[in-house]
């Protein structure tokens, strides 16, 4: 079974790669903007808060091997939070 949908790379992007990496060939652009950002400290990534803003520039979770499976494992929580009424 093909799983090509789990990886996308846009090497023509003016920001490629948007993080410093050793191996550009395996850099996954599928989650250009991380859908786990809204999970704050529950995303599991390597981030810091700078002046109250979450800075994910040192996080490779959405761009590395297994990114699709990891992000999808957290989508239930994203959907739950997104469905909450204020």
DSSP file (Angstrom, degrees, kcal/mol; ACC not computed):
  #  RESIDUE AA STRUCTURE BP1 BP2  ACC     N-H-->O    O-->H-N    N-H-->O    O-->H-N    TCO  KAPPA ALPHA  PHI   PSI    X-CA   Y-CA   Z-CA
    1    1 A X              0   0    0      0, 0.0     2,-0.2     0, 0.0     0, 0.0   0.000 360.0 360.0 360.0 131.2    0.0    0.0    0.0
    2    2 A X        -     0   0    0      1,-0.1     3,-0.1     2,-0.0     0, 0.0  -0.511 360.0-178.5 -75.9 140.1    1.3    3.4   -1.0
    3    3 A X    >   +     0   0    0     -2,-0.2     3,-1.8     1,-0.1     4,-0.1  -0.091  38.7 128.4-127.0  33.3    1.8    6.0    1.7
    4    4 A X  G >   +     0   0    0      1,-0.3     3,-1.6     2,-0.2    -1,-0.1   0.729  61.3  73.6 -63.3 -21.7    3.0    8.9   -0.5
    5    5 A X  G 3  S+     0   0    0      1,-0.3    -1,-0.3    -3,-0.1    -2,-0.1   0.636  85.4  67.4 -66.8 -12.8    0.4   11.2    0.9
    6    6 A X  G <  S+     0   0    0     -3,-1.8     2,-0.4     1,-0.1    62,-0.4   0.508 100.9  50.6 -85.8  -4.3    2.4   11.3    4.2
    7    7 A X    <   +     0   0    0     -3,-1.6     2,-0.3    -4,-0.1    -1,-0.1  -0.996  55.2 163.0-140.0 133.3    5.3   13.2    2.6
    8    8 A X        -     0   0    0     -2,-0.4    21,-3.8    -3,-0.0    22,-0.6  -0.986  11.7-169.2-145.2 138.2    5.4   16.4    0.5
    9    9 A X        -     0   0    0     -2,-0.3     2,-0.6    19,-0.2    19,-0.1  -0.995  10.6-170.2-132.2 131.8    8.4   18.5   -0.3
   10   10 A X    >   +     0   0    0     -2,-0.4     3,-1.7     1,-0.1     6,-0.2  -0.744  13.5 169.2-117.0  80.6    8.4   21.9   -2.0
   11   11 A X  T 3  S+     0   0    0     -2,-0.6    -1,-0.1     1,-0.3     5,-0.1   0.603  74.1  64.0 -70.9 -10.1   12.1   22.6   -2.6
   12   12 A X  T 3  S+     0   0    0     -3,-0.1    -1,-0.3     3,-0.0     2,-0.1   0.503  75.0 116.5 -89.3  -4.9   11.1   25.6   -4.8
   13   13 A X  S X  S-     0   0    0     -3,-1.7     3,-1.6     1,-0.1    -3,-0.0  -0.387  73.2-129.6 -62.2 137.5    9.7   27.4   -1.8
   14   14 A X  T 3  S+     0   0    0      1,-0.3    -1,-0.1    -2,-0.1    -3,-0.0   0.657 109.4  47.5 -65.2 -13.8   11.6   30.6   -1.0
   15   15 A X  T 3  S+     0   0    0      0, 0.0    -1,-0.3     0, 0.0     2,-0.2   0.392  86.6 164.2-104.7   1.2   11.8   29.5    2.6
   16   16 A X    <   +     0   0    0     -3,-1.6     2,-0.1     1,-0.2    -5,-0.0  -0.458  69.0  21.4 -72.4 134.5   12.9   25.9    1.9
   17   17 A X  S    S-     0   0    0     -2,-0.2    -1,-0.2     2,-0.1     4,-0.1   0.730  75.9-171.1 -77.8 146.2   14.0   24.5    4.2
   18   18 A X  S    S+     0   0    0      2,-0.1     2,-0.3    -2,-0.1    -2,-0.1   0.564  75.0  46.3 -78.9  -7.6   12.4   26.6    6.9
   19   19 A X  S    S-     0   0    0     39,-0.0     2,-0.4    44,-0.0    -2,-0.1  -0.946  98.1 -99.4-128.7 152.3   14.5   24.9    9.6
   20   20 A X        +     0   0    0     -2,-0.3     2,-0.3     2,-0.0    -2,-0.1  -0.596  54.7 169.6 -71.0 124.2   18.2   24.1    9.7
   21   21 A X        -     0   0    0     -2,-0.4     3,-0.2     1,-0.1     6,-0.0  -0.944  41.9-143.6-137.0 156.9   18.5   20.5    8.8
   22   22 A X  S    S+     0   0    0     -2,-0.3     2,-0.6     1,-0.2    -1,-0.1   0.825  97.2  41.5 -84.0 -36.3   21.3   18.1    7.9
   23   23 A X    >   +     0   0    0      1,-0.1     3,-0.9     2,-0.0    -1,-0.2  -0.848  58.7 177.7-121.1  94.1   19.3   16.1    5.3
   24   24 A X  G >  S+     0   0    0     -2,-0.6     3,-1.4     1,-0.2    -1,-0.1   0.789  77.1  69.3 -65.0 -28.1   17.2   18.3    3.0
   25   25 A X  G 3  S+     0   0    0      1,-0.3    -1,-0.2     3,-0.0    -2,-0.0   0.808 103.0  42.6 -62.3 -30.0   16.0   15.3    1.0
   26   26 A X  G <  S+     0   0    0     -3,-0.9     2,-0.5     2,-0.1    -1,-0.3   0.338  82.8 124.3 -99.3   7.5   14.0   14.0    3.9
   27   27 A X    <   -     0   0    0     -3,-1.4     2,-0.6    -4,-0.2    37,-0.2  -0.567  52.6-148.1 -72.9 120.8   12.5   17.4    4.9
   28   28 A X        +     0   0    0     35,-2.7     3,-0.3    -2,-0.5   -19,-0.2  -0.811  21.3 179.8 -97.4 119.8    8.7   17.1    4.9
   29   29 A X    >   +     0   0    0    -21,-3.8     3,-0.8    -2,-0.6   -20,-0.2   0.342  53.3 107.8 -96.3   4.3    6.8   20.2    4.0
   30   30 A X  T 3  S+     0   0    0    -22,-0.6     2,-0.8     1,-0.3     3,-0.2   0.878  85.3  39.6 -52.8 -43.8    3.3   18.6    4.4
   31   31 A X  T 3   +     0   0    0     31,-0.6    -1,-0.3    -3,-0.3    31,-0.1  -0.582  69.9 162.3-106.1  68.4    2.6   20.5    7.6
   32   32 A X  S <  S+     0   0    0     -3,-0.8     2,-0.6    -2,-0.8    -1,-0.2   0.904  80.0  33.9 -54.7 -44.4    4.1   23.8    6.5
   33   33 A X  S    S-     0   0    0     -3,-0.2     2,-0.3    -4,-0.1    -1,-0.2  -0.974 103.8-119.4-110.1 121.2    2.1   25.4    9.4
   34   34 A X    >   -     0   0    0     -2,-0.6     3,-1.4     1,-0.2     4,-0.2  -0.408  13.2-154.4 -67.0 122.3    1.9   23.0   12.2
   35   35 A X  T 3  S+     0   0    0     -2,-0.3     3,-0.3     1,-0.2    -1,-0.2   0.542  92.5  65.3 -71.4  -4.6   -1.7   22.0   13.1
   36   36 A X  T >   +     0   0    0      1,-0.2     3,-2.0     2,-0.1    -1,-0.2   0.449  69.5  98.2 -95.5  -0.8   -0.6   21.3   16.6
   37   37 A X  G X  S+     0   0    0     -3,-1.4     3,-1.7     1,-0.3    -1,-0.2   0.881  77.6  59.1 -52.1 -42.2    0.3   24.9   17.4
   38   38 A X  G 3  S+     0   0    0     -3,-0.3    -1,-0.3     1,-0.3     3,-0.1   0.624  87.6  74.7 -67.3 -12.7   -3.0   25.4   19.2
   39   39 A X  G X  S-     0   0    0     -3,-2.0     3,-2.3     1,-0.2    -1,-0.3   0.509  81.9-166.2 -78.4  -2.1   -2.2   22.6   21.6
   40   40 A X  G X   -     0   0    0     -3,-1.7     3,-1.2     1,-0.3    -1,-0.2  -0.296  70.0  -1.6  53.2-123.8    0.2   25.0   23.4
   41   41 A X  G 3  S+     0   0    0      1,-0.2    -1,-0.3     2,-0.1     3,-0.3   0.456 128.7  68.2 -78.5   1.4    2.4   23.0   25.8
   42   42 A X  G <  S+     0   0    0     -3,-2.3    -1,-0.2     1,-0.2    -2,-0.2   0.356  72.2  90.3 -98.7   4.0    0.6   19.7   24.9
   43   43 A X  S <  S-     0   0    0     -3,-1.2    -1,-0.2    -6,-0.1    -2,-0.1   0.798  87.7-132.5 -72.6 -27.7    1.9   19.5   21.3
   44   44 A X        +     0   0    0      1,-0.3     2,-0.1    -3,-0.3    -3,-0.1   0.476  61.7 126.1  90.5   2.5    5.0   17.5   22.2
   45   45 A X  S    S-     0   0    0     -9,-0.1     2,-1.0    14,-0.1    -1,-0.3  -0.297  72.0 -98.9 -92.5 176.2    7.3   19.6   20.2
   46   46 A X        +     0   0    0     10,-0.1    12,-0.4    -3,-0.1     2,-0.3  -0.807  67.2 137.8 -95.1  95.9   10.5   21.5   21.0
   47   47 A X        -     0   0    0     -2,-1.0     2,-0.3    11,-0.1     9,-0.2  -0.862  36.0-156.8-136.0 166.5    9.3   25.1   21.5
   48   48 A X  E     -A   55   0A   0      7,-1.8     7,-3.5    -2,-0.3     2,-0.5  -0.936  23.6-118.9-136.5 162.1    9.8   28.1   23.7
   49   49 A X  E     -A   54   0A   0     -2,-0.3     2,-0.5     5,-0.2     5,-0.2  -0.924  26.2-171.8-103.3 127.5    7.7   31.1   24.5
   50   50 A X  E >  S-A   53   0A   0      3,-2.8     3,-1.8    -2,-0.5    -2,-0.0  -0.972  75.7 -20.9-120.6 115.1    9.2   34.5   23.6
   51   51 A X  T 3  S-     0   0    0     -2,-0.5    -1,-0.1     1,-0.3     3,-0.1   0.870 128.8 -51.9  52.6  39.7    7.3   37.5   24.8
   52   52 A X  T 3  S+     0   0    0      1,-0.2     2,-0.5     0, 0.0    -1,-0.3   0.478 116.1 114.5  80.5   2.8    4.2   35.3   25.2
   53   53 A X  E <  S-A   50   0A   0     -3,-1.8    -3,-2.8     2,-0.0     2,-0.4  -0.912  70.9-119.1-110.8 132.1    4.3   33.9   21.6
   54   54 A X  E     -A   49   0A   0     -2,-0.5     2,-0.6    -5,-0.2    -5,-0.2  -0.540  26.5-160.5 -70.5 122.9    5.0   30.3   21.0
   55   55 A X  E     +A   48   0A   0     -7,-3.5    -7,-1.8    -2,-0.4     3,-0.3  -0.926  17.8 171.9-110.5 110.8    8.3   30.0   18.9
   56   56 A X    >   +     0   0    0     -2,-0.6     3,-2.3    -9,-0.2   -10,-0.1   0.156  40.4 117.7-103.5  16.2    8.5   26.6   17.2
   57   57 A X  T 3  S+     0   0    0      1,-0.3    -1,-0.2    -9,-0.1   -10,-0.1   0.700  78.1  48.8 -63.5 -18.0   11.6   27.4   15.1
   58   58 A X  T 3  S+     0   0    0    -12,-0.4     2,-0.5    -3,-0.3    -1,-0.3   0.309  90.6 102.3 -99.7   8.6   13.6   24.6   16.8
   59   59 A X    <   +     0   0    0     -3,-2.3     3,-0.1     1,-0.1   -14,-0.1  -0.802  37.2 172.1 -99.4 130.0   10.9   22.0   16.4
   60   60 A X    >>  +     0   0    0     -2,-0.5     3,-1.6     1,-0.1     4,-1.3   0.356  48.4 107.6-111.6   2.5   11.2   19.3   13.7
   61   61 A X  G >4 S+     0   0    0      1,-0.3     3,-0.6     2,-0.2    10,-0.2   0.898  83.7  42.6 -52.1 -49.1    8.2   17.1   14.6
   62   62 A X  G 34 S+     0   0    0      1,-0.2   -31,-0.6   -31,-0.1    -1,-0.3   0.582 119.9  45.3 -76.7  -4.0    6.0   18.1   11.7
   63   63 A X  G <4 S+     0   0    0     -3,-1.6   -35,-2.7   -33,-0.1    -1,-0.2   0.486 100.3  75.4-114.7  -5.4    8.9   18.0    9.2
   64   64 A X  S X< S-     0   0    0     -4,-1.3     3,-1.8    -3,-0.6     4,-0.2  -0.298  94.6 -58.7-102.6-175.3   10.7   14.7   10.1
   65   65 A X  T 3  S+     0   0    0      1,-0.3    -1,-0.2     2,-0.1    -2,-0.1  -0.405 124.8  21.2 -62.5 135.1   10.2   11.0    9.6
   66   66 A X  T 3> S+     0   0    0     -2,-0.1     4,-2.4    -3,-0.1    -1,-0.3   0.519  83.4 132.3  83.1   6.1    6.9    9.9   11.1
   67   67 A X  H <>  +     0   0    0     -3,-1.8     4,-2.8     1,-0.2     5,-0.3   0.912  68.7  50.1 -57.2 -47.2    5.5   13.4   11.0
   68   68 A X  H  > S+     0   0    0    -62,-0.4     4,-2.7    -4,-0.2     5,-0.2   0.941 112.6  45.7 -59.8 -49.3    2.2   12.4    9.5
   69   69 A X  H  > S+     0   0    0      2,-0.2     4,-1.6     1,-0.2    -1,-0.2   0.888 114.3  48.8 -63.8 -39.4    1.5    9.7   12.0
   70   70 A X  H  X S+     0   0    0     -4,-2.4     4,-0.8     2,-0.2    -2,-0.2   0.954 113.2  45.9 -65.7 -48.9    2.5   11.8   15.0
   71   71 A X  H >X S+     0   0    0     -4,-2.8     3,-1.2     1,-0.2     4,-0.6   0.923 112.5  51.0 -60.5 -44.4    0.3   14.8   13.9
   72   72 A X  H >< S+     0   0    0     -4,-2.7     3,-0.8    -5,-0.3     4,-0.4   0.825 102.4  60.9 -64.7 -30.1   -2.7   12.5   13.2
   73   73 A X  H 3< S+     0   0    0     -4,-1.6    -1,-0.3     1,-0.2    -2,-0.2   0.735 109.7  43.0 -67.5 -20.6   -2.3   10.9   16.6
   74   74 A X  H XX S+     0   0    0     -3,-1.2     4,-1.6    -4,-0.8     3,-0.6   0.463  87.1  92.3-100.7  -4.8   -2.9   14.4   18.1
   75   75 A X  H <X S+     0   0    0     -3,-0.8     4,-2.8    -4,-0.6     5,-0.2   0.782  75.9  64.4 -68.0 -26.9   -5.8   15.5   15.8
   76   76 A X  H 3> S+     0   0    0     -4,-0.4     4,-2.3     1,-0.2    -1,-0.2   0.914 106.1  45.0 -58.6 -42.4   -8.5   14.2   18.2
   77   77 A X  H <> S+     0   0    0     -3,-0.6     4,-2.5     2,-0.2     5,-0.2   0.889 111.8  52.0 -68.7 -40.1   -7.4   16.8   20.7
   78   78 A X  H  X S+     0   0    0     -4,-1.6     4,-2.6     2,-0.2    -2,-0.2   0.928 112.1  46.4 -60.6 -45.3   -7.2   19.5   18.1
   79   79 A X  H  X S+     0   0    0     -4,-2.8     4,-1.5     2,-0.2    -2,-0.2   0.905 111.1  52.2 -64.9 -42.1  -10.7   18.7   17.0
   80   80 A X  H  X S+     0   0    0     -4,-2.3     4,-0.6    -5,-0.2     3,-0.3   0.941 113.3  43.1 -59.9 -47.7  -12.0   18.6   20.5
   81   81 A X  H >< S+     0   0    0     -4,-2.5     3,-1.0     1,-0.2    -2,-0.2   0.908 113.5  52.1 -65.3 -42.0  -10.5   22.1   21.3
   82   82 A X  H 3< S+     0   0    0     -4,-2.6    -1,-0.2     1,-0.2    -2,-0.2   0.731 107.8  53.3 -66.8 -21.9  -11.7   23.5   18.0
   83   83 A X  H 3< S+     0   0    0     -4,-1.5    -1,-0.2    -3,-0.3    -2,-0.2   0.581  82.9 110.8 -89.2 -11.0  -15.2   22.3   18.7
   84   84 A X    <<  -     0   0    0     -3,-1.0     2,-0.3    -4,-0.6    -3,-0.0  -0.421  64.1-135.8 -68.0 135.7  -15.5   23.9   22.1
   85   85 A X              0   0    0     -2,-0.1    -2,-0.1     1,-0.1    -1,-0.1  -0.691 360.0 360.0 -88.7 144.8  -17.9   26.8   22.3
   86   86 A X              0   0    0     -2,-0.3    -1,-0.1     0, 0.0    -2,-0.1   0.476 360.0 360.0 -81.7 360.0  -16.8   29.9   24.2
